[in-house]
Amino acid sequence: MKRFSAFIALLVVFFAVNAFGEESDAILGNWYNEEKTSAIEIFRCTDSYCGRIVWLKNPLSAEGKEKVDSKNPDENLRNRKLMGIQILSGFRYAGDGTWKGGEIYDPKNGKTYSCKMRLDGENLKIRGFIGISLLGRTTVWSRKL
């Protein structure tokens, strides 16, 4: 019985370590969006991967004030600064260079979409969609060196 318990404990440790193994951490770091108008830092958040805006090419509005999340559907959040807001959440590594089960928030239109990501060399292909992946759009981010 002790050997069986030890075996189960080893399995639990093995899967816990591999949940955030080298392959799954390959997306960690800073990424430019496709237009290179912002950089997003992807980081671990609890048991998944998330991302937040860490750089804006044009951080100020036409009035000279820091840009805010003016399109957010929640009126209480429309005055929060774009710099630092979390736009990726809930991604889990699915194997084979793919992360699934997450969401992406688009501050340009204030909408949140289901999302999956696939690492392709130094590019991260991000597919946001509604319902099924076929009804979506892919954007390609490049690693910020």
C-alpha positions, 0 to 999 in steps of 0.5 A: 500500500505504501508503494502504491501511495508513493507511486500516486504521489510521484504521478501528481508531482510529475503532472504538476511539474509538466503543467508548466514545463519548458514547452508550455513556457515557450510563450512567456515574454513580450510580443508585438501585436501585428501592427507593432503598435503595442507590446503584450507581456505573456505571463503565468497567472495561477494555473494558466497563462495571461497577457497584459499591455506593457508598451504602446507606440502612441500612449497618448490620446489626441488631447495629450492624455494617457489612452483609456479603455473607452470602448469597454462595455462596462462604463465603470472600466472606461477610464482605466488606462490601456497601459497595463490592462490584461487582454489575455486570460485562461490559456492552458497548454494543450501540447504541440505548441498550442494553448487553448481555453483562453479569452482575448479582449480587444480594446479597439472595440471593447469585445472579448472573444474565445481564443487559442494560440499556436507558436510558429517559430518566433511568431504567435498565431492568435485566433479569436472567435465567437462560438467555433474557431471557424467563425473568427480571425487570426492575427500574428504576433512577433516576439519582442527582442 
